Protein backbone atom coordinates (compact mmCIF):
# COMPACT_ATOMS: atom_id res chain seq x y z
CA UNK A 1 0.00 0.00 0.00
CA UNK A 2 2.80 2.43 0.89
CA UNK A 3 4.66 1.70 -2.34
CA UNK A 4 1.56 2.22 -4.45
CA UNK A 5 0.69 5.46 -2.67
CA UNK A 6 4.24 6.80 -3.07
CA UNK A 7 4.29 5.82 -6.75
CA UNK A 8 0.90 7.46 -7.48
CA UNK A 9 1.31 10.44 -5.11
CA UNK A 10 -1.86 9.30 -3.33
CA UNK A 11 -1.46 11.19 -0.05
CA UNK A 12 -4.77 9.93 1.41
CA UNK A 13 -3.80 6.31 0.86
CA UNK A 14 -0.31 6.96 2.19
CA UNK A 15 -1.60 8.54 5.43
CA UNK A 16 -4.05 5.67 5.86
CA UNK A 17 -1.20 3.17 5.61
CA UNK A 18 0.86 5.13 8.15
CA UNK A 19 -2.07 5.20 10.59
CA UNK A 20 -2.33 1.44 10.28
CA UNK A 21 1.36 1.11 11.18
CA UNK A 22 0.86 3.27 14.27
CA UNK A 23 -2.14 1.25 15.41
CA UNK A 24 0.04 -1.83 15.19
CA UNK A 25 2.27 -0.35 17.89
CA UNK A 26 5.33 0.15 15.72
CA UNK A 27 7.35 3.27 14.97
CA UNK A 28 5.92 4.69 11.75
CA UNK A 29 9.13 6.42 10.75
CA UNK A 30 11.31 3.34 11.19
CA UNK A 31 8.86 1.06 9.42
CA UNK A 32 8.46 3.50 6.52
CA UNK A 33 12.24 3.82 6.17
CA UNK A 34 12.55 0.03 6.17
CA UNK A 35 10.33 -0.36 3.10
CA UNK A 36 12.51 -1.12 0.07
CA UNK A 37 12.06 -2.41 -3.48
CA UNK A 38 14.42 -4.81 -5.25
CA UNK A 39 16.97 -2.14 -6.15
CA UNK A 40 17.15 -1.04 -2.55
CA UNK A 41 15.21 2.14 -3.23
CA UNK A 42 13.17 3.51 -0.36
CA UNK A 43 9.82 5.27 -0.39
CA UNK A 44 11.41 8.72 -0.55
CA UNK A 45 13.49 7.68 -3.56
CA UNK A 46 10.36 6.42 -5.31
CA UNK A 47 8.25 9.47 -4.42
CA UNK A 48 10.98 11.79 -5.67
CA UNK A 49 11.59 10.04 -8.98
CA UNK A 50 7.82 9.91 -9.56
CA UNK A 51 7.50 13.62 -8.61
CA UNK A 52 5.04 12.68 -5.88
CA UNK A 53 5.20 16.10 -4.25
CA UNK A 54 2.63 15.58 -1.50
CA UNK A 55 4.05 12.24 -0.40
CA UNK A 56 7.58 13.70 -0.47
CA UNK A 57 6.47 16.56 1.74
CA UNK A 58 4.76 14.21 4.18
CA UNK A 59 7.80 11.93 4.38
CA UNK A 60 10.24 14.76 5.04
CA UNK A 61 8.20 17.24 7.09
CA UNK A 62 5.88 14.97 9.08
CA UNK A 63 7.61 11.61 9.39
CA UNK A 64 11.08 13.19 9.18
CA UNK A 65 12.60 10.26 7.33
CA UNK A 66 16.34 10.29 6.68
CA UNK A 67 16.83 12.41 3.53
CA UNK A 68 20.42 11.18 3.33
CA UNK A 69 19.40 7.53 3.14
CA UNK A 70 21.25 5.43 0.56
CA UNK A 71 20.10 2.63 -1.66
CA UNK A 72 21.72 -0.81 -1.76
CA UNK A 73 24.33 0.44 -4.24
CA UNK A 74 25.51 3.11 -1.84
CA UNK A 75 24.15 6.02 -3.91
CA UNK A 76 23.10 9.14 -2.03
CA UNK A 77 21.14 11.11 -4.61
CA UNK A 78 17.78 11.78 -3.02
CA UNK A 79 18.67 15.29 -1.96
CA UNK A 80 20.00 16.21 -5.41
CA UNK A 81 16.77 14.87 -6.90
CA UNK A 82 14.67 17.00 -4.55
CA UNK A 83 16.69 20.10 -5.38
CA UNK A 84 16.59 19.31 -9.09
CA UNK A 85 12.80 19.25 -8.85
CA UNK A 86 12.91 22.82 -7.57
CA UNK A 87 12.60 22.19 -3.83
CA UNK A 88 13.15 25.36 -1.75
CA UNK A 89 16.52 24.96 -0.06
CA UNK A 90 15.96 27.12 3.03
CA UNK A 91 12.51 26.37 4.48
CA UNK A 92 12.42 26.96 8.24
CA UNK A 93 10.62 24.33 10.28
CA UNK A 94 9.10 25.20 13.65
CA UNK A 95 11.28 22.71 15.51
CA UNK A 96 14.34 21.69 13.52
CA UNK A 97 15.09 24.86 11.56
CA UNK A 98 16.31 24.63 7.97
CA UNK A 99 17.56 21.51 6.15
CA UNK A 100 21.06 22.77 6.95
CA UNK A 101 20.18 22.74 10.66
CA UNK A 102 18.87 19.18 10.34
CA UNK A 103 22.03 18.06 8.55
CA UNK A 104 24.10 19.55 11.38
CA UNK A 105 22.01 17.95 14.15
CA UNK A 106 22.26 14.57 12.42
CA UNK A 107 25.99 15.01 11.66
CA UNK A 108 25.30 14.48 7.96
CA UNK A 109 28.34 16.04 6.30
CA UNK A 110 27.38 14.68 2.87
CA UNK A 111 23.95 16.27 3.00
CA UNK A 112 25.44 19.50 4.29
CA UNK A 113 27.92 19.73 1.43
CA UNK A 114 25.14 19.32 -1.13
CA UNK A 115 23.06 22.02 0.56
CA UNK A 116 26.01 24.41 0.73
CA UNK A 117 26.89 23.72 -2.90
CA UNK A 118 23.34 24.82 -3.72
CA UNK A 119 23.84 28.09 -1.79
CA UNK A 120 21.93 27.22 1.37
CA UNK A 121 21.91 30.08 3.89
CA UNK A 122 24.51 29.03 6.47
CA UNK A 123 23.68 31.90 8.85
CA UNK A 124 19.91 31.44 8.89
CA UNK A 125 18.51 30.96 12.39
CA UNK A 126 15.80 28.61 13.58
CA UNK A 127 12.42 29.83 14.82
CA UNK A 128 12.71 28.56 18.38
CA UNK A 129 16.11 29.56 19.78
CA UNK A 130 17.67 31.69 17.07
CA UNK A 131 20.45 29.14 16.52
CA UNK A 132 22.53 28.91 13.38
CA UNK A 133 23.57 25.63 11.70
CA UNK A 134 27.10 26.18 13.03
CA UNK A 135 25.73 26.17 16.57
CA UNK A 136 24.11 22.79 15.91
CA UNK A 137 27.27 21.37 14.35
CA UNK A 138 29.34 22.45 17.36
CA UNK A 139 26.83 21.00 19.83
CA UNK A 140 26.95 17.63 18.09
CA UNK A 141 30.77 17.81 17.93
CA UNK A 142 30.74 17.16 14.19
CA UNK A 143 34.13 18.45 13.07
CA UNK A 144 33.37 17.74 9.40
CA UNK A 145 30.18 19.81 9.52
CA UNK A 146 31.90 22.58 11.47
CA UNK A 147 34.65 22.78 8.86
CA UNK A 148 32.18 22.81 5.96
CA UNK A 149 30.17 25.65 7.48
CA UNK A 150 33.14 27.80 8.43
CA UNK A 151 34.80 27.27 5.06
CA UNK A 152 31.53 28.34 3.43
CA UNK A 153 31.62 31.56 5.45
CA UNK A 154 29.46 30.88 8.51
CA UNK A 155 29.66 33.57 11.19
CA UNK A 156 31.92 32.28 13.97
CA UNK A 157 31.30 35.33 16.15
CA UNK A 158 27.51 35.08 16.39
CA UNK A 159 26.13 35.33 19.93
CA UNK A 160 24.87 31.74 19.97
CA UNK A 161 28.29 30.39 19.05
CA UNK A 162 29.54 31.39 22.50
CA UNK A 163 27.23 28.97 24.29
CA UNK A 164 28.02 26.33 21.67
CA UNK A 165 31.69 26.70 22.59
CA UNK A 166 30.67 25.79 26.11
CA UNK A 167 29.06 22.61 24.80
CA UNK A 168 32.13 21.76 22.74
CA UNK A 169 34.19 22.23 25.89
CA UNK A 170 31.83 20.16 28.01
CA UNK A 171 31.87 17.27 25.54
CA UNK A 172 35.66 17.34 25.46
CA UNK A 173 35.62 18.02 21.72
CA UNK A 174 39.09 19.57 21.58
CA UNK A 175 39.32 19.34 17.79
CA UNK A 176 36.10 21.31 17.31
CA UNK A 177 37.07 23.84 19.94
CA UNK A 178 40.52 24.46 18.48
CA UNK A 179 39.20 24.71 14.93
CA UNK A 180 36.56 27.25 15.94
CA UNK A 181 39.01 29.33 17.96
CA UNK A 182 41.50 29.15 15.10
CA UNK A 183 38.83 30.39 12.70
CA UNK A 184 38.33 33.50 14.78
CA UNK A 185 35.62 32.44 17.21
CA UNK A 186 35.89 33.92 20.67
CA UNK A 187 35.08 32.79 24.17
CA UNK A 188 34.18 36.46 24.53
CA UNK A 189 31.05 38.21 23.22
CA UNK A 190 30.49 41.40 21.22
CA UNK A 191 31.17 44.61 23.17
CA UNK A 192 27.52 45.64 23.07
CA UNK A 193 26.46 42.43 24.83
CA UNK A 194 27.52 43.79 28.22
CA UNK A 195 29.86 42.62 30.95
CA UNK A 196 27.23 40.43 32.59
CA UNK A 197 26.85 38.27 29.47
CA UNK A 198 30.61 38.31 28.95
CA UNK A 199 31.31 37.09 32.49
CA UNK A 200 28.68 34.36 32.26
CA UNK A 201 29.99 32.91 29.01
CA UNK A 202 33.65 32.95 30.02
CA UNK A 203 32.81 31.32 33.35
CA UNK A 204 30.63 28.67 31.75
CA UNK A 205 33.30 27.74 29.23
CA UNK A 206 36.03 27.51 31.87
CA UNK A 207 33.84 25.67 34.36
CA UNK A 208 32.69 23.13 31.81
CA UNK A 209 36.26 22.50 30.71
CA UNK A 210 37.20 21.93 34.34
CA UNK A 211 34.17 19.77 35.15
CA UNK A 212 34.65 17.59 32.08
CA UNK A 213 38.25 16.95 33.09
CA UNK A 214 39.40 18.04 29.65
CA UNK A 215 42.80 19.61 30.26
CA UNK A 216 43.24 20.11 26.52
CA UNK A 217 40.01 22.11 26.21
CA UNK A 218 40.90 24.17 29.26
CA UNK A 219 44.35 24.92 27.88
CA UNK A 220 42.84 25.93 24.54
CA UNK A 221 40.58 28.45 26.25
CA UNK A 222 43.38 29.78 28.43
CA UNK A 223 45.72 30.14 25.46
CA UNK A 224 42.98 32.11 23.74
CA UNK A 225 43.04 34.50 26.72
CA UNK A 226 39.76 33.54 28.38
CA UNK A 227 40.61 34.43 31.97
CA UNK A 228 42.34 37.67 31.00
CA UNK A 229 39.18 38.86 29.23
CA UNK A 230 36.99 38.34 32.29
CA UNK A 231 35.56 41.78 33.16
CA UNK A 232 36.82 43.48 36.32
CA UNK A 233 33.62 45.40 36.89
CA UNK A 234 31.94 44.28 40.11
CA UNK A 235 28.66 45.92 39.06
CA UNK A 236 28.08 42.99 36.72
CA UNK A 237 28.95 40.03 38.91
CA UNK A 238 26.31 38.51 41.17
CA UNK A 239 26.63 35.94 43.95
CA UNK A 240 26.11 33.05 41.57
CA UNK A 241 29.03 34.13 39.38
CA UNK A 242 31.24 34.61 42.42
CA UNK A 243 30.35 31.10 43.56
CA UNK A 244 31.27 29.82 40.10
CA UNK A 245 34.62 31.61 40.22
CA UNK A 246 35.36 30.13 43.63
CA UNK A 247 34.40 26.68 42.39
CA UNK A 248 36.65 27.09 39.37
CA UNK A 249 39.56 28.15 41.58
CA UNK A 250 38.97 25.31 44.02
CA UNK A 251 38.92 22.67 41.30
CA UNK A 252 42.08 24.09 39.73
CA UNK A 253 43.86 23.96 43.09
CA UNK A 254 42.62 20.44 43.80
CA UNK A 255 44.24 19.23 40.60
CA UNK A 256 47.38 21.16 41.62
CA UNK A 257 47.12 23.77 38.87
CA UNK A 258 48.07 26.52 41.30
CA UNK A 259 49.00 29.10 38.67
CA UNK A 260 45.56 28.95 37.06
CA UNK A 261 43.91 28.87 40.48
CA UNK A 262 45.81 31.99 41.55
CA UNK A 263 44.64 33.78 38.39
CA UNK A 264 41.05 32.81 39.11
CA UNK A 265 41.30 34.04 42.71
CA UNK A 266 42.89 37.28 41.48
CA UNK A 267 39.91 37.89 39.19
CA UNK A 268 37.55 37.12 42.05
CA UNK A 269 39.43 39.52 44.35
CA UNK A 270 39.13 42.29 41.76
CA UNK A 271 35.38 41.73 41.82
CA UNK A 272 35.06 41.37 45.59
CA UNK A 273 38.13 42.71 47.45
CA UNK A 274 36.44 42.22 50.84
CA UNK A 275 36.26 38.41 50.77
CA UNK A 276 38.93 37.09 53.13
CA UNK A 277 38.59 33.51 51.88
CA UNK A 278 39.81 34.58 48.45
CA UNK A 279 43.02 35.97 49.93
CA UNK A 280 43.39 32.85 52.06
CA UNK A 281 43.08 30.56 49.05
CA UNK A 282 45.37 32.64 46.87
CA UNK A 283 47.91 32.65 49.70
CA UNK A 284 47.78 28.85 49.65
CA UNK A 285 48.46 28.89 45.89
CA UNK A 286 51.51 31.13 46.39
CA UNK A 287 52.75 28.75 49.08
CA UNK A 288 52.58 25.81 46.71
CA UNK A 289 54.37 27.81 44.04
CA UNK A 290 57.12 28.74 46.51
CA UNK A 291 56.43 32.49 46.60
CA UNK A 292 56.61 33.29 50.30
CA UNK A 293 56.39 37.07 49.89
CA UNK A 294 53.10 36.96 47.99
CA UNK A 295 51.76 34.26 50.30
CA UNK A 296 52.55 36.47 53.30
CA UNK A 297 51.00 39.56 51.72
CA UNK A 298 47.72 37.75 51.06
CA UNK A 299 47.74 36.19 54.53
CA UNK A 300 48.15 39.63 56.10
CA UNK A 301 45.24 40.98 54.03
CA UNK A 302 43.17 38.02 55.16
CA UNK A 303 44.09 38.55 58.82
CA UNK A 304 43.31 42.27 58.63
CA UNK A 305 39.81 41.52 57.33
CA UNK A 306 39.15 38.69 59.78
CA UNK A 307 41.36 39.10 62.86
CA UNK A 308 39.34 36.47 64.72
CA UNK A 309 39.80 33.75 62.06
CA UNK A 310 42.42 31.14 63.03
CA UNK A 311 43.07 30.18 59.43
CA UNK A 312 44.34 33.69 58.67
CA UNK A 313 47.06 33.15 61.29
CA UNK A 314 47.67 29.67 59.92
CA UNK A 315 48.26 31.08 56.43
CA UNK A 316 50.54 33.79 57.78
CA UNK A 317 52.51 31.27 59.80
CA UNK A 318 52.94 29.06 56.73
CA UNK A 319 54.25 31.98 54.69
CA UNK A 320 56.70 32.94 57.42
CA UNK A 321 57.97 29.37 57.61
CA UNK A 322 58.56 29.41 53.87
CA UNK A 323 60.49 32.66 54.31
CA UNK A 324 62.49 30.98 57.12
CA UNK A 325 61.32 33.49 59.72
CA UNK A 326 60.76 30.71 62.23
CA UNK A 327 60.40 32.88 65.32
CA UNK A 328 57.68 35.05 63.81
CA UNK A 329 56.03 31.95 62.39
CA UNK A 330 55.73 30.34 65.81
CA UNK A 331 54.42 33.55 67.37
CA UNK A 332 51.79 33.90 64.67
CA UNK A 333 50.74 30.27 64.84
CA UNK A 334 50.49 30.49 68.63
CA UNK A 335 48.24 33.57 68.34
CA UNK A 336 46.00 31.54 66.05
CA UNK A 337 46.06 28.59 68.43
CA UNK A 338 44.85 30.82 71.25
CA UNK A 339 41.80 31.66 69.13
CA UNK A 340 41.10 27.97 68.52
CA UNK A 341 42.85 25.63 70.99
CA UNK A 342 41.22 22.63 69.31
CA UNK A 343 42.70 23.40 65.89
CA UNK A 344 44.69 20.26 65.10
CA UNK A 345 46.43 21.79 62.09
CA UNK A 346 47.90 24.70 64.04
CA UNK A 347 48.79 22.46 66.98
CA UNK A 348 50.59 20.10 64.60
CA UNK A 349 52.59 22.98 63.11
CA UNK A 350 53.55 24.25 66.58
CA UNK A 351 55.04 20.91 67.59
CA UNK A 352 58.06 21.50 65.38
CA UNK A 353 61.03 23.50 66.68
CA UNK A 354 61.39 27.13 65.66
CA UNK A 355 64.72 26.38 64.01
CA UNK A 356 65.83 25.92 60.40
CA UNK A 357 65.39 22.42 59.02
CA UNK A 358 68.21 20.53 57.30
CA UNK A 359 69.03 21.67 53.77
CA UNK A 360 66.75 20.16 51.13
CA UNK A 361 63.84 19.49 53.50
CA UNK A 362 60.35 20.17 52.21
CA UNK A 363 59.40 22.98 54.58
CA UNK A 364 55.66 22.99 53.90
CA UNK A 365 55.34 19.23 54.08
CA UNK A 366 57.42 18.96 57.24
CA UNK A 367 55.50 21.61 59.12
CA UNK A 368 52.13 20.36 57.94
CA UNK A 369 50.87 23.82 57.04
CA UNK A 370 49.30 23.19 53.64
CA UNK A 371 45.76 21.86 53.96
CA UNK A 372 42.31 22.35 52.53
CA UNK A 373 41.04 25.46 50.81
CA UNK A 374 38.88 27.99 52.60
CA UNK A 375 35.18 27.66 51.90
CA UNK A 376 33.88 30.50 54.06
C-alpha positions as CSV (number, residue, x, y, z in Angstrom):
1,X,0.0,0.0,0.0
2,X,2.8,2.4,0.9
3,X,4.7,1.7,-2.3
4,X,1.6,2.2,-4.4
5,X,0.7,5.5,-2.7
6,X,4.2,6.8,-3.1
7,X,4.3,5.8,-6.7
8,X,0.9,7.5,-7.5
9,X,1.3,10.4,-5.1
10,X,-1.9,9.3,-3.3
11,X,-1.5,11.2,-0.1
12,X,-4.8,9.9,1.4
13,X,-3.8,6.3,0.9
14,X,-0.3,7.0,2.2
15,X,-1.6,8.5,5.4
16,X,-4.0,5.7,5.9
17,X,-1.2,3.2,5.6
18,X,0.9,5.1,8.2
19,X,-2.1,5.2,10.6
20,X,-2.3,1.4,10.3
21,X,1.4,1.1,11.2
22,X,0.9,3.3,14.3
23,X,-2.1,1.2,15.4
24,X,0.0,-1.8,15.2
25,X,2.3,-0.4,17.9
26,X,5.3,0.2,15.7
27,X,7.4,3.3,15.0
28,X,5.9,4.7,11.7
29,X,9.1,6.4,10.7
30,X,11.3,3.3,11.2
31,X,8.9,1.1,9.4
32,X,8.5,3.5,6.5
33,X,12.2,3.8,6.2
34,X,12.5,0.0,6.2
35,X,10.3,-0.4,3.1
36,X,12.5,-1.1,0.1
37,X,12.1,-2.4,-3.5
38,X,14.4,-4.8,-5.2
39,X,17.0,-2.1,-6.2
40,X,17.1,-1.0,-2.5
41,X,15.2,2.1,-3.2
42,X,13.2,3.5,-0.4
43,X,9.8,5.3,-0.4
44,X,11.4,8.7,-0.5
45,X,13.5,7.7,-3.6
46,X,10.4,6.4,-5.3
47,X,8.3,9.5,-4.4
48,X,11.0,11.8,-5.7
49,X,11.6,10.0,-9.0
50,X,7.8,9.9,-9.6
51,X,7.5,13.6,-8.6
52,X,5.0,12.7,-5.9
53,X,5.2,16.1,-4.3
54,X,2.6,15.6,-1.5
55,X,4.0,12.2,-0.4
56,X,7.6,13.7,-0.5
57,X,6.5,16.6,1.7
58,X,4.8,14.2,4.2
59,X,7.8,11.9,4.4
60,X,10.2,14.8,5.0
61,X,8.2,17.2,7.1
62,X,5.9,15.0,9.1
63,X,7.6,11.6,9.4
64,X,11.1,13.2,9.2
65,X,12.6,10.3,7.3
66,X,16.3,10.3,6.7
67,X,16.8,12.4,3.5
68,X,20.4,11.2,3.3
69,X,19.4,7.5,3.1
70,X,21.2,5.4,0.6
71,X,20.1,2.6,-1.7
72,X,21.7,-0.8,-1.8
73,X,24.3,0.4,-4.2
74,X,25.5,3.1,-1.8
75,X,24.2,6.0,-3.9
76,X,23.1,9.1,-2.0
77,X,21.1,11.1,-4.6
78,X,17.8,11.8,-3.0
79,X,18.7,15.3,-2.0
80,X,20.0,16.2,-5.4
81,X,16.8,14.9,-6.9
82,X,14.7,17.0,-4.6
83,X,16.7,20.1,-5.4
84,X,16.6,19.3,-9.1
85,X,12.8,19.3,-8.8
86,X,12.9,22.8,-7.6
87,X,12.6,22.2,-3.8
88,X,13.2,25.4,-1.8
89,X,16.5,25.0,-0.1
90,X,16.0,27.1,3.0
91,X,12.5,26.4,4.5
92,X,12.4,27.0,8.2
93,X,10.6,24.3,10.3
94,X,9.1,25.2,13.7
95,X,11.3,22.7,15.5
96,X,14.3,21.7,13.5
97,X,15.1,24.9,11.6
98,X,16.3,24.6,8.0
99,X,17.6,21.5,6.2
100,X,21.1,22.8,6.9
101,X,20.2,22.7,10.7
102,X,18.9,19.2,10.3
103,X,22.0,18.1,8.5
104,X,24.1,19.6,11.4
105,X,22.0,18.0,14.1
106,X,22.3,14.6,12.4
107,X,26.0,15.0,11.7
108,X,25.3,14.5,8.0
109,X,28.3,16.0,6.3
110,X,27.4,14.7,2.9
111,X,24.0,16.3,3.0
112,X,25.4,19.5,4.3
113,X,27.9,19.7,1.4
114,X,25.1,19.3,-1.1
115,X,23.1,22.0,0.6
116,X,26.0,24.4,0.7
117,X,26.9,23.7,-2.9
118,X,23.3,24.8,-3.7
119,X,23.8,28.1,-1.8
120,X,21.9,27.2,1.4
121,X,21.9,30.1,3.9
122,X,24.5,29.0,6.5
123,X,23.7,31.9,8.8
124,X,19.9,31.4,8.9
125,X,18.5,31.0,12.4
126,X,15.8,28.6,13.6
127,X,12.4,29.8,14.8
128,X,12.7,28.6,18.4
129,X,16.1,29.6,19.8
130,X,17.7,31.7,17.1
131,X,20.4,29.1,16.5
132,X,22.5,28.9,13.4
133,X,23.6,25.6,11.7
134,X,27.1,26.2,13.0
135,X,25.7,26.2,16.6
136,X,24.1,22.8,15.9
137,X,27.3,21.4,14.4
138,X,29.3,22.5,17.4
139,X,26.8,21.0,19.8
140,X,27.0,17.6,18.1
141,X,30.8,17.8,17.9
142,X,30.7,17.2,14.2
143,X,34.1,18.5,13.1
144,X,33.4,17.7,9.4
145,X,30.2,19.8,9.5
146,X,31.9,22.6,11.5
147,X,34.7,22.8,8.9
148,X,32.2,22.8,6.0
149,X,30.2,25.6,7.5
150,X,33.1,27.8,8.4
151,X,34.8,27.3,5.1
152,X,31.5,28.3,3.4
153,X,31.6,31.6,5.4
154,X,29.5,30.9,8.5
155,X,29.7,33.6,11.2
156,X,31.9,32.3,14.0
157,X,31.3,35.3,16.2
158,X,27.5,35.1,16.4
159,X,26.1,35.3,19.9
160,X,24.9,31.7,20.0
161,X,28.3,30.4,19.1
162,X,29.5,31.4,22.5
163,X,27.2,29.0,24.3
164,X,28.0,26.3,21.7
165,X,31.7,26.7,22.6
166,X,30.7,25.8,26.1
167,X,29.1,22.6,24.8
168,X,32.1,21.8,22.7
169,X,34.2,22.2,25.9
170,X,31.8,20.2,28.0
171,X,31.9,17.3,25.5
172,X,35.7,17.3,25.5
173,X,35.6,18.0,21.7
174,X,39.1,19.6,21.6
175,X,39.3,19.3,17.8
176,X,36.1,21.3,17.3
177,X,37.1,23.8,19.9
178,X,40.5,24.5,18.5
179,X,39.2,24.7,14.9
180,X,36.6,27.2,15.9
181,X,39.0,29.3,18.0
182,X,41.5,29.2,15.1
183,X,38.8,30.4,12.7
184,X,38.3,33.5,14.8
185,X,35.6,32.4,17.2
186,X,35.9,33.9,20.7
187,X,35.1,32.8,24.2
188,X,34.2,36.5,24.5
189,X,31.0,38.2,23.2
190,X,30.5,41.4,21.2
191,X,31.2,44.6,23.2
192,X,27.5,45.6,23.1
193,X,26.5,42.4,24.8
194,X,27.5,43.8,28.2
195,X,29.9,42.6,31.0
196,X,27.2,40.4,32.6
197,X,26.8,38.3,29.5
198,X,30.6,38.3,29.0
199,X,31.3,37.1,32.5
200,X,28.7,34.4,32.3
201,X,30.0,32.9,29.0
202,X,33.6,33.0,30.0
203,X,32.8,31.3,33.3
204,X,30.6,28.7,31.7
205,X,33.3,27.7,29.2
206,X,36.0,27.5,31.9
207,X,33.8,25.7,34.4
208,X,32.7,23.1,31.8
209,X,36.3,22.5,30.7
210,X,37.2,21.9,34.3
211,X,34.2,19.8,35.1
212,X,34.7,17.6,32.1
213,X,38.2,17.0,33.1
214,X,39.4,18.0,29.6
215,X,42.8,19.6,30.3
216,X,43.2,20.1,26.5
217,X,40.0,22.1,26.2
218,X,40.9,24.2,29.3
219,X,44.4,24.9,27.9
220,X,42.8,25.9,24.5
221,X,40.6,28.4,26.3
222,X,43.4,29.8,28.4
223,X,45.7,30.1,25.5
224,X,43.0,32.1,23.7
225,X,43.0,34.5,26.7
226,X,39.8,33.5,28.4
227,X,40.6,34.4,32.0
228,X,42.3,37.7,31.0
229,X,39.2,38.9,29.2
230,X,37.0,38.3,32.3
231,X,35.6,41.8,33.2
232,X,36.8,43.5,36.3
233,X,33.6,45.4,36.9
234,X,31.9,44.3,40.1
235,X,28.7,45.9,39.1
236,X,28.1,43.0,36.7
237,X,28.9,40.0,38.9
238,X,26.3,38.5,41.2
239,X,26.6,35.9,44.0
240,X,26.1,33.1,41.6
241,X,29.0,34.1,39.4
242,X,31.2,34.6,42.4
243,X,30.3,31.1,43.6
244,X,31.3,29.8,40.1
245,X,34.6,31.6,40.2
246,X,35.4,30.1,43.6
247,X,34.4,26.7,42.4
248,X,36.7,27.1,39.4
249,X,39.6,28.2,41.6
250,X,39.0,25.3,44.0
251,X,38.9,22.7,41.3
252,X,42.1,24.1,39.7
253,X,43.9,24.0,43.1
254,X,42.6,20.4,43.8
255,X,44.2,19.2,40.6
256,X,47.4,21.2,41.6
257,X,47.1,23.8,38.9
258,X,48.1,26.5,41.3
259,X,49.0,29.1,38.7
260,X,45.6,29.0,37.1
261,X,43.9,28.9,40.5
262,X,45.8,32.0,41.6
263,X,44.6,33.8,38.4
264,X,41.0,32.8,39.1
265,X,41.3,34.0,42.7
266,X,42.9,37.3,41.5
267,X,39.9,37.9,39.2
268,X,37.6,37.1,42.1
269,X,39.4,39.5,44.3
270,X,39.1,42.3,41.8
271,X,35.4,41.7,41.8
272,X,35.1,41.4,45.6
273,X,38.1,42.7,47.5
274,X,36.4,42.2,50.8
275,X,36.3,38.4,50.8
276,X,38.9,37.1,53.1
277,X,38.6,33.5,51.9
278,X,39.8,34.6,48.5
279,X,43.0,36.0,49.9
280,X,43.4,32.8,52.1
281,X,43.1,30.6,49.1
282,X,45.4,32.6,46.9
283,X,47.9,32.6,49.7
284,X,47.8,28.8,49.6
285,X,48.5,28.9,45.9
286,X,51.5,31.1,46.4
287,X,52.7,28.8,49.1
288,X,52.6,25.8,46.7
289,X,54.4,27.8,44.0
290,X,57.1,28.7,46.5
291,X,56.4,32.5,46.6
292,X,56.6,33.3,50.3
293,X,56.4,37.1,49.9
294,X,53.1,37.0,48.0
295,X,51.8,34.3,50.3
296,X,52.5,36.5,53.3
297,X,51.0,39.6,51.7
298,X,47.7,37.7,51.1
299,X,47.7,36.2,54.5
300,X,48.2,39.6,56.1
301,X,45.2,41.0,54.0
302,X,43.2,38.0,55.2
303,X,44.1,38.5,58.8
304,X,43.3,42.3,58.6
305,X,39.8,41.5,57.3
306,X,39.1,38.7,59.8
307,X,41.4,39.1,62.9
308,X,39.3,36.5,64.7
309,X,39.8,33.8,62.1
310,X,42.4,31.1,63.0
311,X,43.1,30.2,59.4
312,X,44.3,33.7,58.7
313,X,47.1,33.1,61.3
314,X,47.7,29.7,59.9
315,X,48.3,31.1,56.4
316,X,50.5,33.8,57.8
317,X,52.5,31.3,59.8
318,X,52.9,29.1,56.7
319,X,54.3,32.0,54.7
320,X,56.7,32.9,57.4
321,X,58.0,29.4,57.6
322,X,58.6,29.4,53.9
323,X,60.5,32.7,54.3
324,X,62.5,31.0,57.1
325,X,61.3,33.5,59.7
326,X,60.8,30.7,62.2
327,X,60.4,32.9,65.3
328,X,57.7,35.0,63.8
329,X,56.0,32.0,62.4
330,X,55.7,30.3,65.8
331,X,54.4,33.5,67.4
332,X,51.8,33.9,64.7
333,X,50.7,30.3,64.8
334,X,50.5,30.5,68.6
335,X,48.2,33.6,68.3
336,X,46.0,31.5,66.0
337,X,46.1,28.6,68.4
338,X,44.8,30.8,71.3
339,X,41.8,31.7,69.1
340,X,41.1,28.0,68.5
341,X,42.9,25.6,71.0
342,X,41.2,22.6,69.3
343,X,42.7,23.4,65.9
344,X,44.7,20.3,65.1
345,X,46.4,21.8,62.1
346,X,47.9,24.7,64.0
347,X,48.8,22.5,67.0
348,X,50.6,20.1,64.6
349,X,52.6,23.0,63.1
350,X,53.5,24.3,66.6
351,X,55.0,20.9,67.6
352,X,58.1,21.5,65.4
353,X,61.0,23.5,66.7
354,X,61.4,27.1,65.7
355,X,64.7,26.4,64.0
356,X,65.8,25.9,60.4
357,X,65.4,22.4,59.0
358,X,68.2,20.5,57.3
359,X,69.0,21.7,53.8
360,X,66.7,20.2,51.1
361,X,63.8,19.5,53.5
362,X,60.3,20.2,52.2
363,X,59.4,23.0,54.6
364,X,55.7,23.0,53.9
365,X,55.3,19.2,54.1
366,X,57.4,19.0,57.2
367,X,55.5,21.6,59.1
368,X,52.1,20.4,57.9
369,X,50.9,23.8,57.0
370,X,49.3,23.2,53.6
371,X,45.8,21.9,54.0
372,X,42.3,22.4,52.5
373,X,41.0,25.5,50.8
374,X,38.9,28.0,52.6
375,X,35.2,27.7,51.9
376,X,33.9,30.5,54.1
